[in-house]
């Protein structure tokens, strides 16, 4: 069900990744920029990388390893997807000019307490997208489906709205729900 990354021109990659790094590259391509940032934040990425990843001597393979490590630490791809979704939700509220509630501010701060590290993770995640493109990877256009959802003000009439939803969102939500349902119940 995952959408795999493929090199755009495998005969001429700018970077030759070791076979061990190729799964990490495919993971990084499946993740969107916000998801890569969440994974990097949770990894062993140093919090004081000087401006310019290349100038600092950090390699593409190292950044890919951090993305993979952070994804594993957070509980896998569905959890990284969910955390990025929460982050976008809070960011959207702020971008609209609305104020976060006290509980929302606390949750957002609890998710990403170190703003400098958060900024660094976001910058490195964005740069990683360019780096992967130079290495010959590209992102597939996200497949979407139309989903019928109950109308908000249908007064029990059974009206539905159609909403376009990325297939990946449905996959991640299903995987995340399945994991939560399968979690052991405390006695």
N, C-alpha and C positions, 0 to 999 in steps of 0.2 A: 504493500500500500504506500510505501514511502516513495517520494519522487527523487530519483537519483541524479546526481550531478555527473556531467560528462565533460571531458576536456573538449573545448571547441576545436582545437587543432592539436591532437595528441602528438603529432610529429614534430611540433615546434614549441614546446612549453618553455616559458621563461625560467621556470624553476623546475628542477627534477625532484619530485618528492620521493622519499623512500617508500617502499611498499607498506611499511607500518603506518605511515602518515596518510595514505590514501583514504582509509575509512574515516579518519578525522577530517579530511578535506571534504568528503561527501557529507558528513554531519554538518560541518560549517556552512556548506552551500544550502542544505535543507533548512537551516535556521535563518530567520530574517535578522536584520541588523539589531533590533531590540533584543531578540533571543540570544544572539551572540554576546551582546553586552551583559546580559544577566549571567550567562555562563562564565564569561571572563571575570566578572565581579566575584563570583563564588570560587574561583580557582586560586592557585598560588601565584597569580600574576603579581609582580611587585607593584606597590602603590606609588612608586616614584620613578617611573620610566621617563627619561628626559624626552622633550618634544622630538618627534621623528623616530618612529620605531626602527627604521633602517639605520639611522645614525647611532642609535643606542646599541647596535649589535644584535638585537633580537631577530631571530630568524622566523620565517613563515612556519616552519615545523614546530617551533616552540609555541607560537601563538595558537596553532591548531591543537597542540597538546593541552594548552590551558583551556581551550573551549571544550575539549573532550572531558577533561578533569572536572571542570565546573558543571558540565551537564550531568555527569555521574554523581557529583556531590549533591546536586539539587534533586536527584531522584529520577533523572532521565528526561528525555525530550518532552513528554507531556507536561512535566512540572515546569520546565524552562519556558515552554509555550504559555502556560498559565501565568507565571510570574511576569512575563513580558506583557501579556494581555492586561493584567492588573496595573502595571506600570503605565501602559498607554492610556488606560481608563483615567487614572489620576492626572496624567499629563494633559489629557483632553479637557478635563474640567478646568485646569489652570489656563490652558490655551484659549478657552472660550471666555475667559475673564471672570469665571465663577470662582468662588472660594471653596476650598476643601473644608469639610466639617472637621471638628477636632479628632474624631475617630479615624477619618480618612488620612489626615496628616500624620497621625500616630502610626497607622498601618504602613503608609508610604515610607516614613522614616525608619520603621522597623525593618522593612524590606531592604533598604539601601541607606544605612546610617552614615556612611562616609561619603560625603558629596564629592570630595576630590577623587576618590577611587571610582565613584560612579561616573564622573566626567571622563576619567581616563579609560574606563572600560567602554564607554560609548564611543570615544574617539578611536580606540584601537579596533573595535568591532566594525566601525565604518571603514577604516583603513584596510581591514582584513578583506572586505568585499573587493576593493581594488586589487589587492595583492593576489587574491584567488583568481580574479579575471586575468591578471598578468600571467598566472600559472596555467592558464588555459581552461579554467572552469567557468561555466555560465549557469545562470539560474533559469529554470524552466518557468514559463508563465504559469501563475497559479490557476489551477482548474477550479471552476466555481460551479455551483448548482443553485437552483432556485428552490427555496424551502417555504412551505406554507406554515405560517404561524398564526395563532388566534389573534383576531383584531382586538385592540385595547378597549374600544368602546362599542362592542357589538351587541350589548344588552342580551346576551344569550341567543343571538340570531345565527350564530355559526359562521360569521364572516371571517375570512382569513386574509392576511396580507402576505404577499410574496416578497421574500428577502433573498438577495444573492449572498451566498455564503461560500468562502473558500473551502474546498474539499479538505485541505489540510486541517482547518479548524474543526471540522467534523471528526476527522480521524483522531486528532489529539484529544478532543473532548471525550470521545469514546474510550480511548486508551486510559485517560485520566480517571474517568468514571469507573471503568473496569478495575483499575488498581484500588480505588477507594472502596469499592464493594468487596473486593477480595481481601482487604486488610483484616488481620485477626481482630476479633472483638475481645476487649479486656474483660476479664472475669471479675 
